[in-house]
């Protein structure tokens, strides 16, 4: 399998108080993006507690104040920068971060990073 860059979003689509789900199959959001104080972070949409999607509706990955990532199934709270769970049933576990790069305001991931998304 050759490794290709895959465009997923523009940085202009993000703010620090919102998140954006990314569908790779046209149905489910396998990834999501958040803006931190210093960067864009790309996370796998998989709670380490019971391996289910975090959001309760499209693009609803953050706490009401936009400061933390939240799994709405069991109220797990994650740091936006490190992905570490600091409250809830998976405390101490982390979300899986996907390496990416930004070119002229466009966010890309490498196709090889999509292998075994839930591992």
Rosetta constraint file for C-alpha pairs under 8 A:
AtomPair CA 3 CA 110 HARMONIC 6.35 0.50
AtomPair CA 3 CA 111 HARMONIC 5.42 0.50
AtomPair CA 3 CA 112 HARMONIC 5.66 0.50
AtomPair CA 4 CA 110 HARMONIC 5.55 0.50
AtomPair CA 4 CA 111 HARMONIC 5.23 0.50
AtomPair CA 4 CA 112 HARMONIC 7.60 0.50
AtomPair CA 5 CA 108 HARMONIC 5.94 0.50
AtomPair CA 5 CA 109 HARMONIC 5.63 0.50
AtomPair CA 5 CA 110 HARMONIC 4.57 0.50
AtomPair CA 5 CA 111 HARMONIC 6.14 0.50
AtomPair CA 6 CA 108 HARMONIC 5.23 0.50
AtomPair CA 6 CA 109 HARMONIC 5.30 0.50
AtomPair CA 6 CA 110 HARMONIC 5.99 0.50
AtomPair CA 6 CA 111 HARMONIC 6.45 0.50
AtomPair CA 7 CA 106 HARMONIC 7.04 0.50
AtomPair CA 7 CA 107 HARMONIC 5.94 0.50
AtomPair CA 7 CA 108 HARMONIC 4.47 0.50
AtomPair CA 7 CA 109 HARMONIC 6.71 0.50
AtomPair CA 8 CA 22 HARMONIC 6.85 0.50
AtomPair CA 8 CA 106 HARMONIC 7.77 0.50
AtomPair CA 8 CA 107 HARMONIC 5.80 0.50
AtomPair CA 8 CA 108 HARMONIC 5.75 0.50
AtomPair CA 8 CA 109 HARMONIC 7.24 0.50
AtomPair CA 9 CA 13 HARMONIC 7.17 0.50
AtomPair CA 9 CA 106 HARMONIC 6.04 0.50
AtomPair CA 9 CA 107 HARMONIC 5.34 0.50
AtomPair CA 9 CA 108 HARMONIC 7.51 0.50
AtomPair CA 10 CA 14 HARMONIC 7.69 0.50
AtomPair CA 10 CA 105 HARMONIC 5.67 0.50
AtomPair CA 10 CA 106 HARMONIC 4.44 0.50
AtomPair CA 10 CA 107 HARMONIC 5.75 0.50
AtomPair CA 11 CA 40 HARMONIC 7.69 0.50
AtomPair CA 11 CA 105 HARMONIC 5.30 0.50
AtomPair CA 11 CA 106 HARMONIC 6.11 0.50
AtomPair CA 11 CA 107 HARMONIC 6.75 0.50
AtomPair CA 12 CA 105 HARMONIC 7.12 0.50
AtomPair CA 13 CA 20 HARMONIC 7.98 0.50
AtomPair CA 14 CA 18 HARMONIC 6.51 0.50
AtomPair CA 14 CA 19 HARMONIC 6.71 0.50
AtomPair CA 14 CA 20 HARMONIC 7.12 0.50
AtomPair CA 14 CA 33 HARMONIC 7.89 0.50
AtomPair CA 14 CA 34 HARMONIC 7.07 0.50
AtomPair CA 14 CA 35 HARMONIC 6.39 0.50
AtomPair CA 15 CA 19 HARMONIC 7.49 0.50
AtomPair CA 15 CA 34 HARMONIC 7.66 0.50
AtomPair CA 15 CA 35 HARMONIC 5.91 0.50
AtomPair CA 16 CA 34 HARMONIC 6.99 0.50
AtomPair CA 16 CA 35 HARMONIC 4.89 0.50
AtomPair CA 16 CA 36 HARMONIC 6.02 0.50
AtomPair CA 16 CA 37 HARMONIC 7.36 0.50
AtomPair CA 16 CA 66 HARMONIC 6.78 0.50
AtomPair CA 16 CA 67 HARMONIC 7.91 0.50
AtomPair CA 17 CA 35 HARMONIC 7.85 0.50
AtomPair CA 17 CA 62 HARMONIC 7.61 0.50
AtomPair CA 17 CA 65 HARMONIC 6.94 0.50
AtomPair CA 17 CA 66 HARMONIC 4.21 0.50
AtomPair CA 17 CA 67 HARMONIC 7.01 0.50
AtomPair CA 18 CA 34 HARMONIC 6.84 0.50
AtomPair CA 18 CA 35 HARMONIC 7.72 0.50
AtomPair CA 18 CA 59 HARMONIC 7.71 0.50
AtomPair CA 18 CA 60 HARMONIC 7.87 0.50
AtomPair CA 18 CA 61 HARMONIC 7.91 0.50
AtomPair CA 18 CA 62 HARMONIC 6.80 0.50
AtomPair CA 18 CA 66 HARMONIC 6.33 0.50
AtomPair CA 19 CA 32 HARMONIC 6.76 0.50
AtomPair CA 19 CA 33 HARMONIC 5.53 0.50
AtomPair CA 19 CA 34 HARMONIC 4.82 0.50
AtomPair CA 19 CA 35 HARMONIC 7.39 0.50
AtomPair CA 19 CA 59 HARMONIC 5.70 0.50
AtomPair CA 19 CA 60 HARMONIC 6.86 0.50
AtomPair CA 19 CA 61 HARMONIC 6.09 0.50
AtomPair CA 19 CA 62 HARMONIC 6.73 0.50
AtomPair CA 20 CA 32 HARMONIC 5.38 0.50
AtomPair CA 20 CA 33 HARMONIC 5.13 0.50
AtomPair CA 20 CA 34 HARMONIC 6.81 0.50
AtomPair CA 20 CA 59 HARMONIC 5.00 0.50
AtomPair CA 21 CA 29 HARMONIC 5.24 0.50
AtomPair CA 21 CA 30 HARMONIC 7.47 0.50
AtomPair CA 21 CA 31 HARMONIC 5.91 0.50
AtomPair CA 21 CA 32 HARMONIC 4.16 0.50
AtomPair CA 21 CA 33 HARMONIC 6.44 0.50
AtomPair CA 21 CA 58 HARMONIC 6.91 0.50
AtomPair CA 21 CA 59 HARMONIC 5.16 0.50
AtomPair CA 22 CA 28 HARMONIC 7.96 0.50
AtomPair CA 22 CA 29 HARMONIC 4.86 0.50
AtomPair CA 22 CA 30 HARMONIC 6.21 0.50
AtomPair CA 22 CA 31 HARMONIC 5.02 0.50
AtomPair CA 22 CA 32 HARMONIC 5.39 0.50
AtomPair CA 22 CA 33 HARMONIC 7.57 0.50
AtomPair CA 23 CA 27 HARMONIC 6.32 0.50
AtomPair CA 23 CA 28 HARMONIC 5.36 0.50
AtomPair CA 23 CA 29 HARMONIC 4.10 0.50
AtomPair CA 23 CA 30 HARMONIC 5.70 0.50
AtomPair CA 23 CA 31 HARMONIC 6.84 0.50
AtomPair CA 24 CA 28 HARMONIC 7.44 0.50
AtomPair CA 24 CA 29 HARMONIC 6.98 0.50
AtomPair CA 24 CA 30 HARMONIC 6.58 0.50
AtomPair CA 29 CA 45 HARMONIC 6.88 0.50
AtomPair CA 30 CA 44 HARMONIC 6.06 0.50
AtomPair CA 30 CA 45 HARMONIC 5.20 0.50
AtomPair CA 30 CA 46 HARMONIC 7.78 0.50
AtomPair CA 30 CA 53 HARMONIC 7.99 0.50
AtomPair CA 30 CA 117 HARMONIC 7.92 0.50
AtomPair CA 31 CA 42 HARMONIC 6.79 0.50
AtomPair CA 31 CA 43 HARMONIC 5.56 0.50
AtomPair CA 31 CA 44 HARMONIC 4.49 0.50
AtomPair CA 31 CA 45 HARMONIC 4.91 0.50
AtomPair CA 32 CA 42 HARMONIC 5.81 0.50
AtomPair CA 32 CA 43 HARMONIC 5.39 0.50
AtomPair CA 32 CA 44 HARMONIC 6.47 0.50
AtomPair CA 32 CA 45 HARMONIC 6.19 0.50
AtomPair CA 32 CA 59 HARMONIC 7.89 0.50
AtomPair CA 33 CA 40 HARMONIC 6.76 0.50
AtomPair CA 33 CA 41 HARMONIC 5.64 0.50
AtomPair CA 33 CA 42 HARMONIC 4.68 0.50
AtomPair CA 33 CA 43 HARMONIC 6.35 0.50
AtomPair CA 34 CA 40 HARMONIC 5.78 0.50
AtomPair CA 34 CA 41 HARMONIC 5.36 0.50
AtomPair CA 34 CA 42 HARMONIC 6.75 0.50
AtomPair CA 34 CA 80 HARMONIC 7.18 0.50
AtomPair CA 35 CA 39 HARMONIC 5.94 0.50
AtomPair CA 35 CA 40 HARMONIC 4.53 0.50
AtomPair CA 35 CA 41 HARMONIC 6.27 0.50
AtomPair CA 36 CA 40 HARMONIC 6.10 0.50
AtomPair CA 36 CA 41 HARMONIC 7.19 0.50
AtomPair CA 36 CA 80 HARMONIC 6.55 0.50
AtomPair CA 36 CA 81 HARMONIC 6.47 0.50
AtomPair CA 41 CA 80 HARMONIC 7.80 0.50
AtomPair CA 41 CA 81 HARMONIC 7.25 0.50
AtomPair CA 41 CA 97 HARMONIC 7.29 0.50
AtomPair CA 41 CA 98 HARMONIC 7.78 0.50
AtomPair CA 42 CA 97 HARMONIC 5.85 0.50
AtomPair CA 42 CA 98 HARMONIC 5.32 0.50
AtomPair CA 42 CA 99 HARMONIC 7.12 0.50
AtomPair CA 42 CA 100 HARMONIC 7.18 0.50
AtomPair CA 43 CA 95 HARMONIC 6.75 0.50
AtomPair CA 43 CA 96 HARMONIC 5.78 0.50
AtomPair CA 43 CA 97 HARMONIC 4.55 0.50
AtomPair CA 43 CA 98 HARMONIC 5.70 0.50
AtomPair CA 44 CA 95 HARMONIC 6.87 0.50
AtomPair CA 44 CA 96 HARMONIC 5.52 0.50
AtomPair CA 44 CA 97 HARMONIC 6.36 0.50
AtomPair CA 44 CA 98 HARMONIC 6.95 0.50
AtomPair CA 44 CA 117 HARMONIC 6.80 0.50
AtomPair CA 44 CA 118 HARMONIC 7.54 0.50
AtomPair CA 45 CA 52 HARMONIC 7.71 0.50
AtomPair CA 45 CA 53 HARMONIC 5.27 0.50
AtomPair CA 45 CA 54 HARMONIC 6.09 0.50
AtomPair CA 46 CA 51 HARMONIC 5.19 0.50
AtomPair CA 46 CA 52 HARMONIC 5.27 0.50
AtomPair CA 46 CA 53 HARMONIC 4.94 0.50
AtomPair CA 46 CA 54 HARMONIC 6.29 0.50
AtomPair CA 46 CA 95 HARMONIC 7.15 0.50
AtomPair CA 46 CA 96 HARMONIC 7.94 0.50
AtomPair CA 46 CA 118 HARMONIC 6.70 0.50
AtomPair CA 47 CA 51 HARMONIC 4.87 0.50
AtomPair CA 47 CA 52 HARMONIC 5.50 0.50
AtomPair CA 47 CA 53 HARMONIC 6.21 0.50
AtomPair CA 47 CA 54 HARMONIC 5.91 0.50
AtomPair CA 47 CA 71 HARMONIC 6.66 0.50
AtomPair CA 47 CA 95 HARMONIC 6.74 0.50
AtomPair CA 48 CA 90 HARMONIC 6.49 0.50
AtomPair CA 48 CA 93 HARMONIC 6.66 0.50
AtomPair CA 48 CA 94 HARMONIC 6.86 0.50
AtomPair CA 48 CA 95 HARMONIC 6.57 0.50
AtomPair CA 49 CA 89 HARMONIC 6.38 0.50
AtomPair CA 49 CA 90 HARMONIC 4.98 0.50
AtomPair CA 51 CA 118 HARMONIC 7.61 0.50
AtomPair CA 53 CA 71 HARMONIC 7.57 0.50
AtomPair CA 54 CA 61 HARMONIC 6.37 0.50
AtomPair CA 54 CA 70 HARMONIC 6.65 0.50
AtomPair CA 54 CA 71 HARMONIC 4.15 0.50
AtomPair CA 54 CA 72 HARMONIC 5.96 0.50
AtomPair CA 54 CA 73 HARMONIC 7.03 0.50
AtomPair CA 55 CA 59 HARMONIC 6.80 0.50
AtomPair CA 55 CA 60 HARMONIC 5.10 0.50
AtomPair CA 55 CA 61 HARMONIC 4.94 0.50
AtomPair CA 55 CA 70 HARMONIC 7.51 0.50
AtomPair CA 55 CA 71 HARMONIC 6.15 0.50
AtomPair CA 55 CA 72 HARMONIC 5.98 0.50
AtomPair CA 56 CA 60 HARMONIC 6.31 0.50
AtomPair CA 56 CA 61 HARMONIC 7.83 0.50
AtomPair CA 56 CA 72 HARMONIC 5.97 0.50
AtomPair CA 56 CA 73 HARMONIC 7.57 0.50
AtomPair CA 61 CA 69 HARMONIC 5.58 0.50
AtomPair CA 61 CA 70 HARMONIC 5.68 0.50
AtomPair CA 61 CA 71 HARMONIC 7.05 0.50
AtomPair CA 62 CA 66 HARMONIC 5.23 0.50
AtomPair CA 62 CA 67 HARMONIC 6.96 0.50
AtomPair CA 62 CA 68 HARMONIC 5.52 0.50
AtomPair CA 62 CA 69 HARMONIC 4.40 0.50
AtomPair CA 62 CA 70 HARMONIC 5.36 0.50
AtomPair CA 63 CA 67 HARMONIC 6.29 0.50
AtomPair CA 63 CA 68 HARMONIC 5.42 0.50
AtomPair CA 63 CA 69 HARMONIC 6.13 0.50
AtomPair CA 63 CA 70 HARMONIC 5.85 0.50
AtomPair CA 67 CA 80 HARMONIC 7.21 0.50
AtomPair CA 68 CA 77 HARMONIC 6.38 0.50
AtomPair CA 68 CA 78 HARMONIC 5.76 0.50
AtomPair CA 68 CA 79 HARMONIC 5.51 0.50
AtomPair CA 68 CA 80 HARMONIC 5.56 0.50
AtomPair CA 69 CA 77 HARMONIC 5.77 0.50
AtomPair CA 69 CA 78 HARMONIC 4.91 0.50
AtomPair CA 69 CA 79 HARMONIC 6.35 0.50
AtomPair CA 69 CA 80 HARMONIC 5.93 0.50
AtomPair CA 69 CA 83 HARMONIC 7.98 0.50
AtomPair CA 70 CA 75 HARMONIC 6.33 0.50
AtomPair CA 70 CA 76 HARMONIC 5.67 0.50
AtomPair CA 70 CA 77 HARMONIC 4.63 0.50
AtomPair CA 70 CA 78 HARMONIC 6.16 0.50
AtomPair CA 71 CA 75 HARMONIC 5.41 0.50
AtomPair CA 71 CA 76 HARMONIC 5.10 0.50
AtomPair CA 71 CA 77 HARMONIC 6.56 0.50
AtomPair CA 72 CA 76 HARMONIC 7.16 0.50
AtomPair CA 74 CA 88 HARMONIC 7.04 0.50
AtomPair CA 74 CA 89 HARMONIC 7.21 0.50
AtomPair CA 75 CA 87 HARMONIC 7.84 0.50
AtomPair CA 75 CA 88 HARMONIC 5.88 0.50
AtomPair CA 75 CA 89 HARMONIC 7.99 0.50
AtomPair CA 76 CA 85 HARMONIC 6.66 0.50
AtomPair CA 76 CA 86 HARMONIC 7.74 0.50
AtomPair CA 76 CA 87 HARMONIC 5.56 0.50
AtomPair CA 76 CA 88 HARMONIC 4.13 0.50
AtomPair CA 76 CA 89 HARMONIC 6.24 0.50
AtomPair CA 76 CA 90 HARMONIC 6.69 0.50
AtomPair CA 76 CA 91 HARMONIC 7.65 0.50
AtomPair CA 77 CA 85 HARMONIC 5.52 0.50
AtomPair CA 77 CA 86 HARMONIC 5.97 0.50
AtomPair CA 77 CA 87 HARMONIC 5.15 0.50
AtomPair CA 77 CA 88 HARMONIC 6.36 0.50
AtomPair CA 78 CA 83 HARMONIC 5.39 0.50
AtomPair CA 78 CA 84 HARMONIC 5.22 0.50
AtomPair CA 78 CA 85 HARMONIC 4.20 0.50
AtomPair CA 78 CA 86 HARMONIC 5.89 0.50
AtomPair CA 78 CA 87 HARMONIC 7.32 0.50
AtomPair CA 78 CA 94 HARMONIC 7.69 0.50
AtomPair CA 78 CA 95 HARMONIC 7.85 0.50
AtomPair CA 79 CA 83 HARMONIC 4.90 0.50
AtomPair CA 79 CA 84 HARMONIC 5.44 0.50
AtomPair CA 79 CA 85 HARMONIC 6.53 0.50
AtomPair CA 79 CA 86 HARMONIC 7.17 0.50
AtomPair CA 82 CA 94 HARMONIC 7.62 0.50
AtomPair CA 83 CA 94 HARMONIC 5.14 0.50
AtomPair CA 83 CA 95 HARMONIC 4.92 0.50
AtomPair CA 83 CA 96 HARMONIC 7.29 0.50
AtomPair CA 83 CA 97 HARMONIC 7.48 0.50
AtomPair CA 84 CA 91 HARMONIC 7.65 0.50
AtomPair CA 84 CA 92 HARMONIC 6.19 0.50
AtomPair CA 84 CA 93 HARMONIC 5.79 0.50
AtomPair CA 84 CA 94 HARMONIC 4.22 0.50
AtomPair CA 84 CA 95 HARMONIC 6.47 0.50
AtomPair CA 85 CA 90 HARMONIC 6.19 0.50
AtomPair CA 85 CA 91 HARMONIC 4.76 0.50
AtomPair CA 85 CA 92 HARMONIC 5.38 0.50
AtomPair CA 85 CA 93 HARMONIC 5.57 0.50
AtomPair CA 85 CA 94 HARMONIC 5.80 0.50
AtomPair CA 85 CA 95 HARMONIC 7.76 0.50
AtomPair CA 86 CA 91 HARMONIC 5.15 0.50
AtomPair CA 86 CA 92 HARMONIC 6.33 0.50
AtomPair CA 87 CA 91 HARMONIC 5.42 0.50
AtomPair CA 98 CA 109 HARMONIC 7.50 0.50
AtomPair CA 98 CA 113 HARMONIC 6.63 0.50
AtomPair CA 99 CA 109 HARMONIC 6.49 0.50
AtomPair CA 99 CA 110 HARMONIC 7.73 0.50
AtomPair CA 99 CA 113 HARMONIC 7.29 0.50
AtomPair CA 100 CA 107 HARMONIC 6.84 0.50
AtomPair CA 100 CA 108 HARMONIC 5.52 0.50
AtomPair CA 100 CA 109 HARMONIC 4.52 0.50
AtomPair CA 100 CA 110 HARMONIC 7.01 0.50
AtomPair CA 101 CA 107 HARMONIC 5.86 0.50
AtomPair CA 101 CA 108 HARMONIC 5.41 0.50
AtomPair CA 101 CA 109 HARMONIC 6.58 0.50
AtomPair CA 102 CA 106 HARMONIC 5.34 0.50
AtomPair CA 102 CA 107 HARMONIC 4.55 0.50
AtomPair CA 102 CA 108 HARMONIC 6.22 0.50
AtomPair CA 103 CA 107 HARMONIC 6.62 0.50
AtomPair CA 103 CA 108 HARMONIC 7.78 0.50
AtomPair CA 109 CA 113 HARMONIC 7.14 0.50
AtomPair CA 110 CA 114 HARMONIC 7.53 0.50
AtomPair CA 111 CA 115 HARMONIC 7.64 0.50
AtomPair CA 113 CA 117 HARMONIC 7.70 0.50
